[in-house]
Amino acid sequence: MTDANAVTIEFPCERYPIKVIGDAGEGFVELVIEILGRHAPDLDAGTLVLRDSRNGRYQTVQLLITATGIEQLQDINSELRATGRVHMVL
């Protein structure tokens, strides 16, 4: 059975949004940019959108990348999660 609402992504996918939610604090944004830059060298820091949680404990960093495939996205997720500061990668 196929989900009629499922979205199919074709790779490469330009302007693919990556949203990273983690512990706010010194160096968090730079850490996210550094990791994303290793996996997506064409990363455009000009697309950066930051949001702080209501209590300031968490921060959301959103950037656009060119997604080249599932393996790239899995590697990004794994490396970000391994930092211990990232709670979600969407």
N, C-alpha and C positions, 0 to 999 in steps of 0.2 A: 504494500500500500504506500502511495506517495503522498506526502503532505502538500496540499495545494498552496499553502502559504510559505513553503520553503523557498529560500533565496539561493540561487546558483551564482557562484562567483567564478569568473573566468580570469585566469592568470596569463600574463601579468595584469594586475589591477592597479591603475594609477589612482592616487588620492584615496588610498585605503585608510580609514581612521583607526588609530590605535589609542585606546583609552586605558590609562594605568592609574589605579587607585592604591595609595599606600600611606605610610606614616609620614606626616608632614615634618619638615625639619631641614636643617642646613644640609645642602648638597643633594636633596632628593631629586629635584628637577634635573640637575646636571647628570646625576646617575642614570636617570631614565633616558636622557638624550644620548649619553655615551653608549649605552647598551643598544638602543635603537640604531644609532649610527653605525655600529659594527655590523648589523644585519641588513641595514637599508642605507647604503652609502649616499643615496640621493636625498636623504632626509632633509626636508625644508623646515628649519627652525622658525621660519616666519609664519608657519601654520599653528604654532604653539598656543594652546588655550589652557589656562590654569583656573582651577576652582578649589576653594577651601571649604571644608565641611563647616557646618554651623558652629561647632565648638572648636574648630581649628586643629583638631587632632589628625585629620586625614586631609590629603590633597589629591586632586585629580589632575593628571597631566594628559592632554590629548594632542596628538600630532598626526599628520598625514604622511604616509609612506607609499612607495610603490611596492605592493605585495607581489612576490614572484612565485609563491606556492605555499602549500600547506606546511612543508618542512620548515621553511623560513619562519612562518608564524608560530609554529611549535617551538622552534629554537628561541625566538624572542620571548615567548611565554616562560619557557624553562629558565632562561638566564635572569629574567626579571624576578621571577618567584624565588630563585636561589639567593637573592640578596637579603631576604628576611625582612625587607621593608615594604615589599609589594604584597597587597592582599588580593587584588583582582586585576586581570588583564582582559579587556574586552575589545 
